[in-house]
Amino acid sequence: MNKRRWLKFLFYFNVAIVAGLVSYKLYLNVVTPEFSSVHSEQLASINAKVEGQSDYSFAVLGNINNSVGIFERRIIPQLNDSNIDFVISAGNAVSGGGEDKYRALNGTLSHLNKPYLLTFGENEYDEFGSFRFYDHYGPHFFSFNAGDSRFIFLDSTGKTPWQWQIRWITDLLKADTSKHRFLFIGHPLFEPEEEFILAESEDYLQPIEFRHALLSTLEQFKVDRVFSANVAMYFEKSHAETPFITTGGAGGLVLNQDESFYHYVKVTVSADKGITHEIIELPVGQHPILKQFESFWFFIHSLFYVGYINFILLVSLFLAISIKLYNAVFVGKSYYPNYDLDATPWLNKRLKVAMFTNNYLPFIGGVPISIERLRYGLTQVKDTVMIVAPRYRKKTKQENNVVRMPSLFSFGDKSEFRFANIFSGYVRKKVKQFKPDIIHSHHPFWIGSLGVYMARRLKIPVVYTYHTRLEHYAHFVFLPGSLFRNIIAHFLVRRFANKCDSVIVPTQSTEEYLRMIGVKSSIYVQPTGIEFERFQAVDQSVVERLKQQQKITKETVFVSVARLSNEKNIDFIIDALAQLKRQTNQPFRFLMIGDGHQRQRLQEKVDSLGLGENVTLVGSVPPEEMANWYQLGDIFLFASQSETQGMVILEAMAAGLPVVAVRSSGIDDVVADGTNGYKTPAKQELWLDKVQLLLEDKDKRKQLAEQAVKCAASHSVENFTREVRYVYAETLARFHQHKHNE
């Protein structure tokens, strides 16, 4: 209980942080002014102060680095109380060139009551800061006259070509008649005699040609002082009677040693004494703990100056933490089924079920047939079913409670996938008028998504049946195949399934897959039902007529049923049969039942392999006639790895056909190896061995056929309907219990 109290405290503390950050952002937007061309205003103030004066003083400091504790709170008050006339930064006034750092510096310098100028240094240039420096302050290199002195600022960052600057300063000094000259350049020209731990060679003026050219120019034209920053120390060296001063202790990191300490330089220009300078040292450095706290606070403070991007990211982060804490503290979790649910009232009620599917009859496929069988089973127990499906070109007979949606476009020559107009107001109106108790979606996108949307609008639960391994349909999508297979397909299934109240899967292996990709909704394993009795009772005269039509005599007949599409792996079967023809004397025929956009290509392949007399692409067969076609066969062949169950396998078993299939998530739970058929890895040699075994061993074939019928008998439509109704009832009970608890 104590832990729960602490978590609750952390949750509300996090909410308070979010509220505080929002308030702080609003405060900054109101208080922080926009600023531009600051140097022009500051130059005017400097000229006004020293115009006509022969005596004046100014402070030079470097490496402010956005310091609050040292520069803003300690150096600025000292400068304000001193008799200096203006202040110059020798570089690195900001800790980085981001907009946040410039705005923070502007806020800090607003406390200074003296005019100031900034040298364009390494930190000002960082993070595309050169553009911000130009907008907020002015040019990267410039000069001006104040009193009888010339002040020159150079760009040492490489932003401005050094050759141009040498030409510029040479022409400037040739024409200059000022009594005194001061040069400011961000990078020092000289390194100290002893190696300094906080500096490297690139911290000094580069390239070396720039350094030599500048020194040569300064030897030719006398300059009184050269000031630099960029290194956290004080260092002074004279060259050609000119002092070169490095000052880097105005707030950034220092070592608090003899050469590295907090300070600034005061320069005095006097008619009597000439130019003098002195170091103004801060006697005590900032406490390390306060320095760390300041750095942390400045990080938070600076995030909000950038605008809305960092602000949104930061608030989103805290909100995410808040949600996680809320779920951990207030939302109870149970990883076991709710055994207190009473589904009886819903089992005893005649339900109204709205099914949403991307394909339906007259399109022939596993999903439409499964839906039709469930619809039939539900209507037999007096439930009412509405089906929302695409409209096809082929006209259908009068349909009760089937809402057809106009198609926008389709994929495949045979229109395997139709994208219907899910924005139709007519469809939504019809569903609302139907007043369903529950919605059943059969696809994780498009019309299936419309089903979830309607369930939320109508405040009713939604069930999803995972029929198809979506990743095997990458060839239908206008995206890189590997991207769709490895990421998008799994994401779509996970996201959609977690929006649903319950998920029905046909096999245990499919449930394992969904759990592995992160599906958290309730999952029910329920194999799709088949009309078992219909596959037992066939008209032998029709079967004989079909045998004559297909010219079947005494050869062993292989049968397969699948859409002629890439994911069904039909090439695997054809290639294997070409090999079988070469290695057996037993005559055989293969009837491939189904149609699809790959039919012409597959027929060309059959002809090219010399299988014209062995392989027949039958085409599409109406579902009500399939029982007779299965009776033509002796063995059922299957190679698809995109199934979640392989309903046609159960149909073939019901018709007494043993199965040879390639192992996959849907096949593994249906085919018992060596009992009702064989399942092998997707290796043609292994698969073909089992096909040849059943082709040549009639006794084994008969033994497996008897077991196949027994297996199929347990998958009747009646059993299937009864189990699905229980899923509906339990989902409704759980949904309304949760709704009541809210």
HELIX and SHEET records of a PDB file:
HELIX    1   1 ASN A    2  VAL A   31  1                                  30    
HELIX    2   2 VAL A   38  VAL A   50  1                                  13    
HELIX    3   3 VAL A   68  ILE A   75  3                                   8    
HELIX    4   4 ILE A   76  ASP A   81  1                                   6    
HELIX    5   5 GLU A   99  LEU A  109  1                                  11    
HELIX    6   6 GLU A  122  TYR A  125  1                                   4    
HELIX    7   7 GLY A  129  HIS A  136  1                                   8    
HELIX    8   8 TRP A  162  ALA A  175  1                                  14    
HELIX    9   9 SER A  201  ASP A  203  5                                   3    
HELIX   10  10 ILE A  208  GLN A  220  1                                  13    
HELIX   11  11 PRO A  288  LEU A  303  1                                  16    
HELIX   12  12 TYR A  308  PHE A  330  1                                  23    
HELIX   13  13 THR A  344  LEU A  347  1                                   4    
HELIX   14  14 GLY A  366  GLN A  380  1                                  15    
HELIX   15  15 GLY A  425  PHE A  434  1                                  10    
HELIX   16  16 ILE A  447  LEU A  458  1                                  12    
HELIX   17  17 LEU A  470  PHE A  476  5                                   7    
HELIX   18  18 GLY A  481  LEU A  483  1                                   3    
HELIX   19  19 PHE A  484  ILE A  488  3                                   5    
HELIX   20  20 ALA A  489  LYS A  499  1                                  11    
HELIX   21  21 GLN A  508  ILE A  517  1                                  10    
HELIX   22  22 PHE A  532  GLN A  536  1                                   5    
HELIX   23  23 GLN A  540  GLN A  549  1                                  10    
HELIX   24  24 ASN A  566  LYS A  568  5                                   3    
HELIX   25  25 ILE A  570  GLN A  583  1                                  14    
HELIX   26  26 ARG A  599  SER A  608  1                                  10    
HELIX   27  27 PRO A  623  GLU A  625  5                                   3    
HELIX   28  28 MET A  626  TYR A  630  1                                   5    
HELIX   29  29 MET A  647  ALA A  654  1                                   8    
HELIX   30  30 GLN A  684  GLU A  696  1                                  13    
HELIX   31  31 LYS A  698  ALA A  713  1                                  16    
HELIX   32  32 VAL A  717  ASN A  741  1                                  25    
SHEET    1   A 5 TYR A 116  LEU A 118  0                                        
SHEET    2   A 5 PHE A  86  SER A  89  1                                        
SHEET    3   A 5 TYR A  56  LEU A  61  1                                        
SHEET    4   A 5 HIS A 263  SER A 270 -1                                        
SHEET    5   A 5 GLY A 274  GLU A 281 -1                                        
SHEET    1   B 6 PHE A 142  ALA A 146  0                                        
SHEET    2   B 6 SER A 149  LEU A 154 -1                                        
SHEET    3   B 6 HIS A 180  ILE A 185  1                                        
SHEET    4   B 6 ARG A 225  SER A 228  1                                        
SHEET    5   B 6 THR A 242  THR A 247  1                                        
SHEET    6   B 6 TYR A 234  HIS A 239 -1                                        
SHEET    1   C 7 VAL A 402  MET A 405  0                                        
SHEET    2   C 7 THR A 384  PRO A 390  1                                        
SHEET    3   C 7 LYS A 352  PHE A 356  1                                        
SHEET    4   C 7 ILE A 438  SER A 441  1                                        
SHEET    5   C 7 VAL A 462  THR A 465  1                                        
SHEET    6   C 7 SER A 502  VAL A 505  1                                        
SHEET    7   C 7 SER A 522  VAL A 525  1                                        
SHEET    1   D 2 SER A 407  PHE A 411  0                                        
SHEET    2   D 2 PHE A 417  ALA A 420 -1                                        
SHEET    1   E 6 VAL A 615  GLY A 619  0                                        
SHEET    2   E 6 PHE A 588  ILE A 593  1                                        
SHEET    3   E 6 THR A 556  VAL A 561  1                                        
SHEET    4   E 6 ILE A 635  PHE A 638  1                                        
SHEET    5   E 6 VAL A 659  VAL A 662  1                                        
SHEET    6   E 6 GLY A 677  THR A 680  1                                        
END                                                                             
